Amino acid sequence: MKIVDVNVWMVEGIKYNWTLLKVYTDEGYTGVGEATNWPGSPLVEAAARHVGERIIGLDPMQTDFI
């Protein structure tokens, strides 16, 4: 099983923003996560996008390595 895509969204909230991620695999499994610091800056969104690009092709079961 390999990671084939990662989507990242910054969701603007009333009090602060949330950076959310969805990870897709070649076997149809998906996972969701959050990469938010308070108050949820664009820097965190950019970092999550960068990391998402770097983990494509890796085995999602190797969480310690990732």
Backbone hydrogen bonds, N-H to C=O, Kabsch-Sander energy under -0.5 kcal/mol:
donor,donor_aa,acceptor,acceptor_aa,energy
3,I,58,L,-2.4
4,V,24,Y,-2.6
5,D,24,Y,-1.3
7,N,22,K,-2.7
9,W,20,L,-2.6
11,V,9,W,-0.7
11,V,18,W,-3.2
12,E,10,M,-0.6
17,N,39,P,-2.6
18,W,11,V,-2.5
20,L,9,W,-2.8
20,L,18,W,-0.6
21,L,33,G,-2.4
22,K,7,N,-2.2
23,V,31,G,-3.1
24,Y,5,D,-2.8
25,T,29,Y,-2.0
26,D,2,K,-2.0
28,G,25,T,-1.4
31,G,23,V,-2.1
33,G,21,L,-2.1
35,A,19,T,-2.8
40,G,37,N,-2.5
44,V,41,S,-0.7
45,E,41,S,-1.3
46,A,42,P,-2.5
47,A,43,L,-2.3
48,A,44,V,-2.5
49,R,45,E,-2.2
50,H,46,A,-2.2
51,V,47,A,-2.6
52,G,48,A,-2.5
53,E,49,R,-2.0
54,R,50,H,-1.5
55,I,51,V,-1.4
56,I,52,G,-0.6
56,I,53,E,-0.5
57,G,3,I,-2.8
58,L,55,I,-2.1
62,Q,59,D,-1.7
63,T,61,M,-1.4
66,I,62,Q,-2.3
